[in-house]
Amino acid sequence: MLKALVYLIAAGVAYYLVFTHARELLSIMSSKTIKAPLVSMSIVVVVAYLYGTAVAKLIKHTLEDKLSSQNLREE
């Protein structure tokens, strides 16, 4: 559960950095160099990984708790 929280915080920090540096990112995105797709895809991949890992760990933790409680009821 703690790892999920760490990943959620990291995703939040990444979103915060993107939105606080929007002007700089916009100037890079509007340029016609190779930097524009590299930066945009890097941001998407990193944030998707962080958020996806957090959700996966949260779901895994929840399912493990339900499975252990189900096993206790069966015994």
Distance bins in CASP14 RR format, pairs under 12 A and 6 or more apart:
PFRMAT RR
TARGET T0000
AUTHOR 0000-0000-0000
RMODE 2
METHOD distances of the structure
MODEL  1
1 7 0 0 0 0 0 1 0 0 0 0 0
1 8 0 0 0 0 0 1 0 0 0 0 0
1 54 0 0 0 0 0 1 0 0 0 0 0
1 57 1 0 0 1 0 0 0 0 0 0 0
1 58 1 0 0 1 0 0 0 0 0 0 0
1 59 0 0 0 0 0 1 0 0 0 0 0
1 60 0 0 0 0 1 0 0 0 0 0 0
1 61 1 0 1 0 0 0 0 0 0 0 0
1 62 0 0 0 0 1 0 0 0 0 0 0
1 64 0 0 0 0 0 1 0 0 0 0 0
1 65 0 0 0 0 1 0 0 0 0 0 0
2 8 0 0 0 0 0 1 0 0 0 0 0
2 9 0 0 0 0 0 1 0 0 0 0 0
2 54 0 0 0 0 0 1 0 0 0 0 0
2 57 0 0 0 0 1 0 0 0 0 0 0
2 58 0 0 0 0 0 1 0 0 0 0 0
2 61 0 0 0 0 1 0 0 0 0 0 0
3 9 0 0 0 0 0 1 0 0 0 0 0
3 10 0 0 0 0 0 1 0 0 0 0 0
3 50 0 0 0 0 0 1 0 0 0 0 0
3 53 0 0 0 0 1 0 0 0 0 0 0
3 54 0 0 0 0 1 0 0 0 0 0 0
3 55 0 0 0 0 0 1 0 0 0 0 0
3 56 0 0 0 0 0 1 0 0 0 0 0
3 57 1 0 1 0 0 0 0 0 0 0 0
3 58 0 0 0 0 1 0 0 0 0 0 0
3 60 0 0 0 0 1 0 0 0 0 0 0
3 61 0 0 0 0 1 0 0 0 0 0 0
4 10 0 0 0 0 0 1 0 0 0 0 0
4 11 0 0 0 0 0 1 0 0 0 0 0
4 50 0 0 0 0 0 1 0 0 0 0 0
4 51 0 0 0 0 0 1 0 0 0 0 0
4 52 0 0 0 0 1 0 0 0 0 0 0
4 53 0 0 0 0 1 0 0 0 0 0 0
4 54 1 0 1 0 0 0 0 0 0 0 0
4 55 1 0 0 1 0 0 0 0 0 0 0
4 56 0 0 0 0 1 0 0 0 0 0 0
4 57 1 1 0 0 0 0 0 0 0 0 0
4 58 1 0 1 0 0 0 0 0 0 0 0
4 59 0 0 0 0 1 0 0 0 0 0 0
4 60 0 0 0 0 1 0 0 0 0 0 0
4 61 1 0 0 1 0 0 0 0 0 0 0
4 62 0 0 0 0 1 0 0 0 0 0 0
5 11 0 0 0 0 0 1 0 0 0 0 0
5 12 0 0 0 0 0 1 0 0 0 0 0
5 50 0 0 0 0 0 1 0 0 0 0 0
5 53 0 0 0 0 0 1 0 0 0 0 0
5 54 1 0 0 1 0 0 0 0 0 0 0
5 55 0 0 0 0 0 1 0 0 0 0 0
5 57 0 0 0 0 1 0 0 0 0 0 0
5 58 0 0 0 0 1 0 0 0 0 0 0
5 61 0 0 0 0 0 1 0 0 0 0 0
6 12 0 0 0 0 0 1 0 0 0 0 0
6 13 0 0 0 0 0 1 0 0 0 0 0
6 50 0 0 0 0 1 0 0 0 0 0 0
6 53 0 0 0 0 1 0 0 0 0 0 0
6 54 0 0 0 0 1 0 0 0 0 0 0
6 57 0 0 0 0 1 0 0 0 0 0 0
6 58 0 0 0 0 0 1 0 0 0 0 0
7 13 0 0 0 0 0 1 0 0 0 0 0
7 14 0 0 0 0 0 1 0 0 0 0 0
7 46 0 0 0 0 0 1 0 0 0 0 0
7 47 0 0 0 0 0 1 0 0 0 0 0
7 48 0 0 0 0 0 1 0 0 0 0 0
7 49 0 0 0 0 1 0 0 0 0 0 0
7 50 1 0 1 0 0 0 0 0 0 0 0
7 51 1 0 0 1 0 0 0 0 0 0 0
7 52 1 0 0 1 0 0 0 0 0 0 0
7 53 1 0 1 0 0 0 0 0 0 0 0
7 54 1 1 0 0 0 0 0 0 0 0 0
7 55 0 0 0 0 1 0 0 0 0 0 0
7 56 0 0 0 0 1 0 0 0 0 0 0
7 57 1 0 0 1 0 0 0 0 0 0 0
7 58 0 0 0 0 1 0 0 0 0 0 0
8 14 0 0 0 0 0 1 0 0 0 0 0
8 15 0 0 0 0 0 1 0 0 0 0 0
8 47 0 0 0 0 0 1 0 0 0 0 0
8 50 1 0 0 1 0 0 0 0 0 0 0
8 51 1 0 0 1 0 0 0 0 0 0 0
8 52 0 0 0 0 1 0 0 0 0 0 0
8 53 0 0 0 0 1 0 0 0 0 0 0
8 54 1 0 1 0 0 0 0 0 0 0 0
8 55 0 0 0 0 1 0 0 0 0 0 0
8 56 0 0 0 0 0 1 0 0 0 0 0
8 57 0 0 0 0 1 0 0 0 0 0 0
8 58 0 0 0 0 1 0 0 0 0 0 0
9 15 0 0 0 0 0 1 0 0 0 0 0
9 16 0 0 0 0 0 1 0 0 0 0 0
9 50 0 0 0 0 1 0 0 0 0 0 0
9 51 0 0 0 0 0 1 0 0 0 0 0
9 54 0 0 0 0 1 0 0 0 0 0 0
10 16 0 0 0 0 0 1 0 0 0 0 0
10 17 0 0 0 0 0 1 0 0 0 0 0
10 46 0 0 0 0 1 0 0 0 0 0 0
10 47 0 0 0 0 1 0 0 0 0 0 0
10 49 0 0 0 0 1 0 0 0 0 0 0
10 50 1 0 1 0 0 0 0 0 0 0 0
10 51 0 0 0 0 1 0 0 0 0 0 0
10 52 0 0 0 0 0 1 0 0 0 0 0
10 53 0 0 0 0 1 0 0 0 0 0 0
10 54 0 0 0 0 1 0 0 0 0 0 0
11 17 0 0 0 0 0 1 0 0 0 0 0
11 18 0 0 0 0 0 1 0 0 0 0 0
11 43 0 0 0 0 0 1 0 0 0 0 0
11 46 0 0 0 0 1 0 0 0 0 0 0
11 47 1 0 1 0 0 0 0 0 0 0 0
11 48 0 0 0 0 1 0 0 0 0 0 0
11 49 0 0 0 0 1 0 0 0 0 0 0
11 50 1 1 0 0 0 0 0 0 0 0 0
11 51 1 0 1 0 0 0 0 0 0 0 0
11 52 0 0 0 0 1 0 0 0 0 0 0
11 53 0 0 0 0 1 0 0 0 0 0 0
11 54 1 0 0 1 0 0 0 0 0 0 0
11 55 0 0 0 0 1 0 0 0 0 0 0
12 18 0 0 0 0 1 0 0 0 0 0 0
12 19 0 0 0 0 1 0 0 0 0 0 0
12 20 0 0 0 0 0 1 0 0 0 0 0
12 46 0 0 0 0 0 1 0 0 0 0 0
12 47 0 0 0 0 1 0 0 0 0 0 0
12 50 1 0 0 1 0 0 0 0 0 0 0
12 51 0 0 0 0 1 0 0 0 0 0 0
12 54 0 0 0 0 1 0 0 0 0 0 0
13 19 0 0 0 0 0 1 0 0 0 0 0
13 20 0 0 0 0 0 1 0 0 0 0 0
13 46 0 0 0 0 0 1 0 0 0 0 0
13 47 0 0 0 0 0 1 0 0 0 0 0
13 50 0 0 0 0 1 0 0 0 0 0 0
13 51 0 0 0 0 0 1 0 0 0 0 0
14 20 0 0 0 0 0 1 0 0 0 0 0
14 21 0 0 0 0 0 1 0 0 0 0 0
14 42 0 0 0 0 0 1 0 0 0 0 0
14 43 1 0 0 1 0 0 0 0 0 0 0
14 44 0 0 0 0 0 1 0 0 0 0 0
14 45 0 0 0 0 0 1 0 0 0 0 0
14 46 1 0 0 1 0 0 0 0 0 0 0
14 47 1 0 1 0 0 0 0 0 0 0 0
14 48 0 0 0 0 0 1 0 0 0 0 0
14 49 0 0 0 0 1 0 0 0 0 0 0
14 50 1 0 0 1 0 0 0 0 0 0 0
14 51 0 0 0 0 1 0 0 0 0 0 0
14 54 0 0 0 0 0 1 0 0 0 0 0
15 21 0 0 0 0 0 1 0 0 0 0 0
15 22 0 0 0 0 0 1 0 0 0 0 0
15 43 0 0 0 0 1 0 0 0 0 0 0
15 44 0 0 0 0 0 1 0 0 0 0 0
15 46 0 0 0 0 0 1 0 0 0 0 0
15 47 1 0 0 1 0 0 0 0 0 0 0
15 48 0 0 0 0 0 1 0 0 0 0 0
15 50 0 0 0 0 1 0 0 0 0 0 0
15 51 0 0 0 0 1 0 0 0 0 0 0
16 22 0 0 0 0 0 1 0 0 0 0 0
16 47 0 0 0 0 0 1 0 0 0 0 0
17 24 0 0 0 0 0 1 0 0 0 0 0
17 25 0 0 0 0 1 0 0 0 0 0 0
17 43 0 0 0 0 1 0 0 0 0 0 0
17 46 0 0 0 0 0 1 0 0 0 0 0
17 47 0 0 0 0 1 0 0 0 0 0 0
17 50 0 0 0 0 0 1 0 0 0 0 0
18 24 0 0 0 0 0 1 0 0 0 0 0
18 25 1 0 0 1 0 0 0 0 0 0 0
18 26 0 0 0 0 0 1 0 0 0 0 0
18 28 0 0 0 0 0 1 0 0 0 0 0
18 29 0 0 0 0 0 1 0 0 0 0 0
18 39 0 0 0 0 0 1 0 0 0 0 0
18 40 0 0 0 0 0 1 0 0 0 0 0
18 42 0 0 0 0 0 1 0 0 0 0 0
18 43 1 0 0 1 0 0 0 0 0 0 0
18 44 0 0 0 0 0 1 0 0 0 0 0
18 46 0 0 0 0 1 0 0 0 0 0 0
18 47 1 0 0 1 0 0 0 0 0 0 0
19 25 0 0 0 0 1 0 0 0 0 0 0
19 26 0 0 0 0 0 1 0 0 0 0 0
19 43 0 0 0 0 0 1 0 0 0 0 0
19 47 0 0 0 0 0 1 0 0 0 0 0
21 27 0 0 0 0 0 1 0 0 0 0 0
21 28 0 0 0 0 1 0 0 0 0 0 0
21 29 0 0 0 0 0 1 0 0 0 0 0
21 39 0 0 0 0 0 1 0 0 0 0 0
21 43 0 0 0 0 0 1 0 0 0 0 0
22 28 0 0 0 0 0 1 0 0 0 0 0
22 29 0 0 0 0 1 0 0 0 0 0 0
22 30 0 0 0 0 0 1 0 0 0 0 0
22 43 0 0 0 0 0 1 0 0 0 0 0
23 29 0 0 0 0 0 1 0 0 0 0 0
23 30 0 0 0 0 0 1 0 0 0 0 0
24 30 0 0 0 0 0 1 0 0 0 0 0
24 31 0 0 0 0 0 1 0 0 0 0 0
24 35 0 0 0 0 0 1 0 0 0 0 0
24 39 0 0 0 0 1 0 0 0 0 0 0
25 31 0 0 0 0 0 1 0 0 0 0 0
25 35 0 0 0 0 0 1 0 0 0 0 0
25 36 0 0 0 0 1 0 0 0 0 0 0
25 39 1 0 0 1 0 0 0 0 0 0 0
25 40 0 0 0 0 1 0 0 0 0 0 0
25 42 0 0 0 0 0 1 0 0 0 0 0
25 43 1 0 0 1 0 0 0 0 0 0 0
26 36 0 0 0 0 0 1 0 0 0 0 0
26 39 0 0 0 0 0 1 0 0 0 0 0
26 40 0 0 0 0 0 1 0 0 0 0 0
27 33 0 0 0 0 0 1 0 0 0 0 0
27 35 0 0 0 0 0 1 0 0 0 0 0
27 36 0 0 0 0 1 0 0 0 0 0 0
27 39 0 0 0 0 0 1 0 0 0 0 0
28 34 0 0 0 0 0 1 0 0 0 0 0
28 35 1 0 1 0 0 0 0 0 0 0 0
28 36 1 0 0 1 0 0 0 0 0 0 0
28 37 0 0 0 0 0 1 0 0 0 0 0
28 38 0 0 0 0 1 0 0 0 0 0 0
28 39 1 0 1 0 0 0 0 0 0 0 0
28 40 0 0 0 0 1 0 0 0 0 0 0
28 42 0 0 0 0 0 1 0 0 0 0 0
28 43 0 0 0 0 0 1 0 0 0 0 0
29 35 0 0 0 0 1 0 0 0 0 0 0
29 36 1 0 1 0 0 0 0 0 0 0 0
29 37 0 0 0 0 1 0 0 0 0 0 0
29 38 0 0 0 0 0 1 0 0 0 0 0
29 39 1 0 0 1 0 0 0 0 0 0 0
29 40 1 0 0 1 0 0 0 0 0 0 0
29 41 0 0 0 0 0 1 0 0 0 0 0
29 42 0 0 0 0 0 1 0 0 0 0 0
29 43 0 0 0 0 1 0 0 0 0 0 0
30 36 1 0 0 1 0 0 0 0 0 0 0
30 39 0 0 0 0 0 1 0 0 0 0 0
30 40 0 0 0 0 0 1 0 0 0 0 0
31 37 0 0 0 0 0 1 0 0 0 0 0
31 38 0 0 0 0 0 1 0 0 0 0 0
31 39 0 0 0 0 1 0 0 0 0 0 0
31 40 0 0 0 0 0 1 0 0 0 0 0
33 39 0 0 0 0 1 0 0 0 0 0 0
34 40 0 0 0 0 0 1 0 0 0 0 0
34 41 0 0 0 0 0 1 0 0 0 0 0
35 41 0 0 0 0 0 1 0 0 0 0 0
35 42 0 0 0 0 0 1 0 0 0 0 0
36 42 0 0 0 0 0 1 0 0 0 0 0
36 43 0 0 0 0 0 1 0 0 0 0 0
37 43 0 0 0 0 0 1 0 0 0 0 0
37 44 0 0 0 0 0 1 0 0 0 0 0
37 45 0 0 0 0 0 1 0 0 0 0 0
38 44 0 0 0 0 0 1 0 0 0 0 0
38 45 0 0 0 0 0 1 0 0 0 0 0
39 45 0 0 0 0 0 1 0 0 0 0 0
39 46 0 0 0 0 0 1 0 0 0 0 0
40 46 0 0 0 0 0 1 0 0 0 0 0
40 47 0 0 0 0 0 1 0 0 0 0 0
41 47 0 0 0 0 0 1 0 0 0 0 0
41 48 0 0 0 0 0 1 0 0 0 0 0
42 48 0 0 0 0 0 1 0 0 0 0 0
42 49 0 0 0 0 0 1 0 0 0 0 0
43 49 0 0 0 0 0 1 0 0 0 0 0
43 50 0 0 0 0 0 1 0 0 0 0 0
44 50 0 0 0 0 0 1 0 0 0 0 0
44 51 0 0 0 0 0 1 0 0 0 0 0
45 51 0 0 0 0 0 1 0 0 0 0 0
45 52 0 0 0 0 0 1 0 0 0 0 0
46 52 0 0 0 0 0 1 0 0 0 0 0
46 53 0 0 0 0 0 1 0 0 0 0 0
47 53 0 0 0 0 0 1 0 0 0 0 0
47 54 0 0 0 0 0 1 0 0 0 0 0
48 54 0 0 0 0 0 1 0 0 0 0 0
48 55 0 0 0 0 0 1 0 0 0 0 0
48 56 0 0 0 0 0 1 0 0 0 0 0
49 55 0 0 0 0 0 1 0 0 0 0 0
49 56 0 0 0 0 0 1 0 0 0 0 0
50 56 0 0 0 0 0 1 0 0 0 0 0
50 57 0 0 0 0 0 1 0 0 0 0 0
51 57 0 0 0 0 0 1 0 0 0 0 0
51 58 0 0 0 0 0 1 0 0 0 0 0
52 58 0 0 0 0 1 0 0 0 0 0 0
52 59 0 0 0 0 1 0 0 0 0 0 0
52 60 0 0 0 0 0 1 0 0 0 0 0
53 59 0 0 0 0 0 1 0 0 0 0 0
53 60 0 0 0 0 0 1 0 0 0 0 0
54 60 0 0 0 0 0 1 0 0 0 0 0
54 61 0 0 0 0 0 1 0 0 0 0 0
55 61 0 0 0 0 0 1 0 0 0 0 0
55 62 0 0 0 0 0 1 0 0 0 0 0
56 62 0 0 0 0 0 1 0 0 0 0 0
56 63 0 0 0 0 0 1 0 0 0 0 0
57 63 0 0 0 0 0 1 0 0 0 0 0
57 64 0 0 0 0 0 1 0 0 0 0 0
58 64 0 0 0 0 0 1 0 0 0 0 0
58 65 0 0 0 0 0 1 0 0 0 0 0
59 65 0 0 0 0 0 1 0 0 0 0 0
59 66 0 0 0 0 0 1 0 0 0 0 0
60 66 0 0 0 0 0 1 0 0 0 0 0
60 67 0 0 0 0 0 1 0 0 0 0 0
61 67 0 0 0 0 0 1 0 0 0 0 0
61 68 0 0 0 0 0 1 0 0 0 0 0
62 68 0 0 0 0 0 1 0 0 0 0 0
62 69 0 0 0 0 0 1 0 0 0 0 0
63 69 0 0 0 0 0 1 0 0 0 0 0
63 70 0 0 0 0 0 1 0 0 0 0 0
64 70 0 0 0 0 0 1 0 0 0 0 0
64 71 0 0 0 0 0 1 0 0 0 0 0
65 71 0 0 0 0 0 1 0 0 0 0 0
65 72 0 0 0 0 0 1 0 0 0 0 0
66 72 0 0 0 0 0 1 0 0 0 0 0
66 73 0 0 0 0 0 1 0 0 0 0 0
67 73 0 0 0 0 0 1 0 0 0 0 0
67 74 0 0 0 0 0 1 0 0 0 0 0
68 74 0 0 0 0 0 1 0 0 0 0 0
68 75 0 0 0 0 0 1 0 0 0 0 0
69 75 0 0 0 0 0 1 0 0 0 0 0
END
